[in-house]
């Protein structure tokens, strides 16, 4: 079964206010785009995803696809995604939310990661430094068991906009990981800057990321299980 089908087994994130929201038609999380290997919520104001959601289960899978670097607009975004040209001479990398290396098991999956709806502006020292380290760490966890990942920007302390499209440069990025087999969660929030601390220093509770982003990441879980898992953070238990 493909990761694209597994997504359907776990509900996608919701706005924390969705059940009682009086402005649901204009909710910033309303625009959702489903691709074969990941799903995203697109923010037309900031011209990038609020979250990208996918399954990672790498055990037994061979790396068959090489990185293509063929960045292109996402035609499924009705309001229009960012353009590759928005990043030219901007000083920012086209930073992946769902990493290309996570989708090396399929040429189609690899190609999907280069859609601009899966890209956010990241400082080169961040994208090629601690963010890359976090991606590798999560991939290592995906080698051991099936995990669900939600990742995206945090639109706080933003650094302006780039390109003619007006792509917001986020101040922070988050990544939330859920391992249903082990019944544990972990989250990270990292500033879009050069960082020299260890990954464990950025580990936080899922609860804290939900408050920061106003996103309910795993709404289908029972309240008892959700409250217990989202309130805990134990980096060492994942190693």
N, C-alpha and C positions, 0 to 999 in steps of 0.2 A: 504493500500500500504506500502510495506516495505521501510525502510530507504535506502536500496540498490538501489531501483528503483528511489527514490527521487533524488539521486545524479545526475541522468541523466538530470534533469530539470535545473540544474545550471552547466555551463561549469566548468571544472576543471582548476586549476591554470596553467599559462603558463610562460615560460621564458620571461622576460621583453624585450629581444632582438629577440624573436622568429620570428616575422614577417620580420625582416631584417637580421636575423642571417645567416652568410655564412658557419657556421659549425654546422648545425642543426643535422647531424647524430651523432655528438659527444657531443651534448648539455647535460649538467649535469642533466637536468630535463626530458630527453627523455624516460627513462625506467619507465613505469607505470605498476602498478599491481592492478587489480580490484578484490576485495573480495565482498562478498554479502553485507556487512554493511559499508564498507569504501573503499576508493581508495587511493593509495599512489604513489609517485614518489620515486624510489629507487636510492640511490647514491652508486654505486659499489666501489668507491674510499674510502668512509667513512664507508661503510657497515651498512647503516641505511637509513631511509627515508629522503628526502628533505622536503617533506610535507605529511601529512595524512589528508584526506578530508572526512567529513561525515556530516550527518544531525542528529539533535537532536530534538526530539519532544516527551516529556515524559508525557504530560497531558493525564490522563486516562490509562496509562500503568502500569501494576503491575510488581514488581520485582519478577521474577520467577527463575532466575539463580544465583547461588552462585559462588564466585570467585574460580577458579580451580588451579591457579598457575602452569598449565601445559605448560610451555614455550617450544617452539619447532621451528625448522627451517621453513622458508617459502619456500616451494617447487615451488612456482610460480615465485620466483626470479631466473631468468636463470643464473645469474652470481654467485649465492649463497649468502644467507643471513648470518648474524652472527649466532653463535651457543650459546646455553645457557651456555655452559662450558667456553666461553670467559669471563664471568663475575665472575667466581669462584675466590675468594681471590683477586679480583681486587680493592676492596675498593669502588666499585660503585654499585648502585642498577640497576636492569633492569627496567628502567623508562618507563611507558606507554606514548605514544603520544595520541592515542585514548584511554581514560581511560576505564578500565574494568567496573567500576560502571556505565558508560554511556550506557553500553550494557547489563544490567542485565534483560532486558525484554525478552531475548531469550538465550537459552543454546548455540545455534550456534553462535550468535553474541558475547557472552561472550568468547567462545573458540577462535574466530578469533582475539581477542585483545591480545592473548598470543603468536601470531606469532612473531618471532624475527624481522621481518621487521617493526613492530609497536613499537619497543623498542629502547631506546637510553640510554647510560650510564649517570646516574645522581648521584650526591653525595647524600648519605642517608638523610642528613639534608635538602637538597633541595627537593628531591622527596617526603619526608614524611612531609615536612613543607609547604613552600609557594606555591610550585607547586600543592600539594594536595588541598590547600585552593582555588587556582584558578580553579582547576577542579570542586570543589564543587560549587563555585560561578557560573560557566558556566552552571552546571547542574541545579541550581536553576532557571536560565534564561530559560532553556529548559523546565521547568515545566510550564512556562507561555505562551510560543509561540514557533513556529517552528523556529529553527536557523540553520545556516550553519557554520561549524567550519573548519578552516585550522590550523594545528599546526605542529611544527617541530623544529629541531635544527638550530642554527646559527653557522656556522663554522668559527668563528672568536675568537682569543685568546684561541684556543683549548688547552686542557690539556694533550696532548699525545694520546697514543693508548693503548688498552687493548686486551688481548687474542691472541691466535695464528692466528685468522682471521685478526687481526689488526683493531679493531673497534675504530674509533676516538671518543675522549671524547670532546663534544662541549663546547664552552665557554659560550654559551647562549641558551635559548629556547624562542620561540615565540608562541603566540596563537592569531588568528584572528577570530572574531565572527561577523556574519552578520545576522540581523533580518529583512527580507524583509517586513514583515507586518508592523513593526514600522518604516521602512526605516532608520535604523541606523546601524553603525558599531563601533566596538571598537577593539583595539589590545593591546597586552602586550608583553614586552620583559624583560626577567628576567635572571640575571647571574646565572650560575650553581655553586652557592656558598650558604653559610648560610646567609639568609637575615632576617632582623628584621623589615624592614619597612612594611607599609601597601600595599595591592594590588593596591590601587589607585595611589600609587607613581610610579608604573610601567606601567600605562596606557599610550599609545602613539597613534599617528595617524597610520592608515593603510598605508598611503603614506610612512611613515618613515620606516616601516617594509619592504615594497617593495624595497626601496632603499638599505636597509641593506642586503636583501636576493637575490635581482635581480629576484623576482617572482612577476608576475601579478596575484593577487589572484582571482579577479572576472572580467575576461576579457569580459564577455557577457553583462555587464551593459552598458547602454548608457554613453558616455563620460561625459555628464552633470551631471548625477546622480552619477557616479563613482567618479568624481572629488569632488563633494560636500560631499559625505559620507566619502571618504577616507582621506579628509583633516581635518575632525573634530574629536575631542575626548572629550567626556562628560561622565565621569564615573557615575555621579549622576543620569543621565537620565536613566540608566539601572537598578537602584535599585528599 
